[in-house]
Amino acid sequence: MSASPAFEELFVRHGAASFDKELYRQAMLGGCGWAFDLNSGVLAFRRPHEGNLQLRVQVLGSVSEDSSTWLWAWANPSAIPAELLTVAHELRTAYADVPELSTPELPITAQVTPQRIAMVACGIARAGCTFRATYPRGALYLLIKDPRYKRPVRRPLARILRVFPRFLARYAVADQRAALVHYLRFYRLDVREEGRRVIGSRSAAAQPPFAAAEPLQVVGEFDVAGRLIYLG
């Protein structure tokens, strides 16, 4: 199954920011043990030198390794509490014309993967990040939407320079130029396009004192096919 053009467009819009959020979660909580209680909708992380972090989540869907399929949570015959399905239902309703967000069960392909679906959902829902809760022969995909989950980024431009090339190396992106534009706007940068260049900038006045070494702009250059050839 090839991805629909509408889904590809949503991935271009939200993919880089969601990938950024995932890297941040892995850095902060990747080494922690975890437990998920489906009845309460609480995902708990056991932090070695701090107290446990308990976060409210939404359930997006599940993946089966046996059938290589994605099943939306609202189509799951298991008893998932209704309050954990709010985001999944909202996506289904708002994007009824996008097969990947409205079809109960989907075959997993190179273009339509659980991670891509979760990344799109994370961006649309403005969630903190996603989480893959594994179990034998499958996994639940969760969306962390809890104000207790903090993600302070003090040097966004430096982070963009590190993260965006990694995003392109990990995922095939239909429009790399548009993906960068959306990613820059995610960080509320001023964006302008000049020929084959995309420039994201922030004023010196907006720089916090601890980010004195932060660059004031990010410049991306693209070839005629819209592929990134320079970022600095």
C-alpha positions as CSV (number, residue, x, y, z in Angstrom):
1,M,0.0,0.0,0.0
2,S,1.4,3.3,-1.1
3,A,0.8,6.3,1.1
4,S,-2.0,8.6,-0.1
5,P,-0.9,12.1,-1.2
6,A,-2.8,13.6,1.7
7,F,-0.9,11.5,4.2
8,E,2.4,12.3,2.6
9,E,1.6,16.0,2.9
10,L,0.7,15.6,6.6
11,F,4.0,13.7,7.2
12,V,5.9,16.5,5.4
13,R,4.2,19.1,7.7
14,H,4.7,17.3,11.0
15,G,7.4,14.7,10.6
16,A,10.5,16.6,11.5
17,A,9.0,18.2,14.7
18,S,7.6,14.8,15.8
19,F,11.0,13.2,15.1
20,D,12.6,16.0,17.2
21,K,10.2,15.2,20.1
22,E,11.0,11.5,19.9
23,L,14.8,12.1,20.1
24,Y,14.2,14.3,23.1
25,R,12.1,11.7,24.9
26,Q,14.7,9.0,24.2
27,A,17.4,11.2,25.6
28,M,15.5,12.0,28.8
29,L,13.6,8.8,29.4
30,G,15.1,6.2,27.1
31,G,17.0,4.5,29.9
32,C,14.1,4.4,32.3
33,G,11.9,1.4,33.1
34,W,8.2,1.9,32.3
35,A,4.8,0.5,33.0
36,F,1.5,1.3,31.4
37,D,-1.9,0.8,33.1
38,L,-4.6,0.7,30.4
39,N,-7.5,1.1,32.9
40,S,-6.2,4.4,34.2
41,G,-4.4,5.6,31.1
42,V,-1.2,6.3,33.0
43,L,2.3,5.7,31.6
44,A,4.8,5.6,34.4
45,F,8.6,5.9,34.0
46,R,10.9,4.7,36.8
47,R,13.7,7.3,37.0
48,P,16.8,6.0,38.9
49,H,17.7,9.2,40.7
50,E,14.3,11.0,40.7
51,G,10.7,10.1,41.6
52,N,8.6,8.2,39.2
53,L,7.1,10.3,36.4
54,Q,3.4,9.4,35.8
55,L,1.9,10.8,32.6
56,R,-1.6,10.7,31.1
57,V,-1.7,9.3,27.6
58,Q,-4.0,8.7,24.6
59,V,-4.1,5.3,22.8
60,L,-3.6,5.7,19.0
61,G,-3.5,2.1,17.8
62,S,-1.6,-1.1,17.8
63,V,0.8,-3.1,15.6
64,S,0.8,-6.8,15.1
65,E,4.0,-8.5,14.2
66,D,2.1,-11.6,13.2
67,S,-0.1,-10.0,10.6
68,S,2.1,-6.9,9.9
69,T,-0.9,-4.6,10.3
70,W,-1.8,-1.4,12.1
71,L,-5.1,-1.3,13.9
72,W,-6.6,2.0,15.1
73,A,-7.5,1.9,18.7
74,W,-11.2,2.9,18.0
75,A,-11.4,-0.3,15.9
76,N,-9.9,-2.6,18.5
77,P,-12.3,-5.1,20.0
78,S,-10.5,-5.0,23.3
79,A,-12.0,-2.9,26.1
80,I,-10.0,0.3,25.7
81,P,-11.5,3.0,28.0
82,A,-13.4,5.6,25.9
83,E,-11.5,8.6,27.4
84,L,-8.2,7.2,26.0
85,L,-9.6,7.2,22.4
86,T,-10.4,10.9,22.2
87,V,-7.5,11.9,19.9
88,A,-7.9,8.8,17.7
89,H,-11.6,9.6,17.2
90,E,-10.8,13.2,16.4
91,L,-8.3,12.2,13.8
92,R,-10.8,9.8,12.2
93,T,-13.5,12.5,12.0
94,A,-11.3,15.5,11.0
95,Y,-9.4,13.5,8.3
96,A,-12.0,11.1,7.0
97,D,-10.6,11.7,3.5
98,V,-7.2,10.4,4.6
99,P,-7.2,6.6,4.4
100,E,-4.3,6.2,6.8
101,L,-6.2,8.1,9.5
102,S,-9.7,6.7,8.9
103,T,-9.3,3.0,7.8
104,P,-9.7,0.6,10.8
105,E,-6.9,-1.7,9.8
106,L,-3.9,-1.1,7.5
107,P,-1.2,-3.3,6.1
108,I,2.3,-2.0,7.1
109,T,4.4,-0.9,4.1
110,A,7.5,1.2,3.7
111,Q,5.4,4.3,3.2
112,V,2.7,3.5,5.8
113,T,4.3,2.5,9.1
114,P,3.1,2.7,12.7
115,Q,5.8,5.2,13.5
116,R,4.8,7.5,10.6
117,I,1.2,7.3,11.6
118,A,2.1,8.2,15.2
119,M,4.3,11.1,14.1
120,V,1.5,12.6,12.0
121,A,-0.9,12.1,14.9
122,C,1.6,13.7,17.4
123,G,1.9,16.8,15.2
124,I,-1.8,17.3,14.5
125,A,-2.7,16.8,18.2
126,R,0.2,19.0,19.4
127,A,1.2,16.3,21.8
128,G,4.5,16.1,23.7
129,C,5.7,12.9,22.0
130,T,4.8,9.3,21.2
131,F,5.6,6.1,23.0
132,R,5.8,2.5,21.7
133,A,4.6,0.2,24.5
134,T,5.8,-3.2,23.5
135,Y,4.3,-6.6,24.3
136,P,4.8,-10.0,22.9
137,R,4.4,-9.9,19.1
138,G,3.2,-6.4,19.0
139,A,3.0,-2.9,20.6
140,L,0.6,-0.2,21.5
141,Y,1.3,3.3,20.2
142,L,0.6,6.0,22.8
143,L,0.5,9.7,22.7
144,I,1.8,11.6,25.7
145,K,-0.5,14.6,26.3
146,D,0.2,15.7,29.8
147,P,1.4,19.2,31.1
148,R,3.8,17.4,33.5
149,Y,5.9,16.3,30.5
150,K,8.2,19.2,29.9
151,R,10.4,19.7,26.8
152,P,12.6,22.9,27.3
153,V,14.8,23.6,24.3
154,R,17.2,26.4,25.0
155,R,19.1,26.4,21.7
156,P,16.5,25.7,19.0
157,L,18.6,26.7,16.0
158,A,21.5,24.5,17.0
159,R,19.0,21.7,17.6
160,I,17.6,22.1,14.1
161,L,21.0,21.8,12.6
162,R,21.5,18.5,14.4
163,V,18.1,17.0,14.1
164,F,16.9,17.8,10.5
165,P,19.7,15.9,8.7
166,R,19.0,12.9,10.9
167,F,15.4,13.1,10.1
168,L,16.1,13.0,6.3
169,A,18.6,10.1,6.8
170,R,15.9,8.1,8.7
171,Y,12.8,8.8,6.6
172,A,12.0,9.3,2.9
173,V,10.4,12.7,2.7
174,A,8.4,13.7,-0.4
175,D,9.2,17.4,-0.1
176,Q,12.4,18.1,1.9
177,R,12.1,21.9,1.4
178,A,8.6,22.1,2.7
179,A,9.5,19.9,5.6
180,L,12.3,22.3,6.6
181,V,9.9,25.3,6.3
182,H,7.4,23.6,8.6
183,Y,10.1,22.5,11.1
184,L,11.4,26.1,11.3
185,R,7.9,27.4,11.9
186,F,7.4,24.8,14.6
187,Y,10.2,26.7,16.5
188,R,8.4,30.0,15.7
189,L,11.3,31.3,13.6
190,D,10.8,33.9,10.9
191,V,11.0,32.1,7.6
192,R,11.8,33.5,4.2
193,E,12.5,31.8,0.9
194,E,15.0,33.1,-1.6
195,G,15.3,31.0,-4.7
196,R,16.6,27.6,-3.7
197,R,17.3,28.8,-0.1
198,V,15.2,28.7,3.0
199,I,16.2,30.9,5.9
200,G,14.9,30.7,9.4
201,S,15.9,33.4,11.8
202,R,15.3,34.9,15.2
203,S,16.2,38.4,16.4
204,A,19.1,38.9,18.8
205,A,16.6,40.5,21.2
206,A,14.8,37.1,21.4
207,Q,18.0,35.3,22.5
208,P,18.0,34.3,26.1
209,P,21.3,35.0,28.0
210,F,22.3,31.4,28.3
211,A,22.1,31.0,24.5
212,A,24.7,33.6,23.6
213,A,26.5,31.2,21.3
214,E,23.3,30.2,19.5
215,P,23.3,31.1,15.8
216,L,20.8,33.8,14.7
217,Q,19.7,32.0,11.6
218,V,19.6,28.6,9.8
219,V,20.1,28.4,6.0
220,G,19.0,25.5,4.0
221,E,19.9,25.2,0.3
222,F,18.2,22.8,-2.1
223,D,18.9,21.4,-5.6
224,V,16.5,21.7,-8.5
225,A,14.6,18.6,-7.3
226,G,14.1,20.1,-3.8
227,R,16.6,17.9,-2.0
228,L,18.7,19.4,0.7
229,I,22.3,20.0,-0.3
230,Y,23.4,22.3,2.6
231,L,22.2,23.2,6.1
232,G,24.2,25.6,8.2
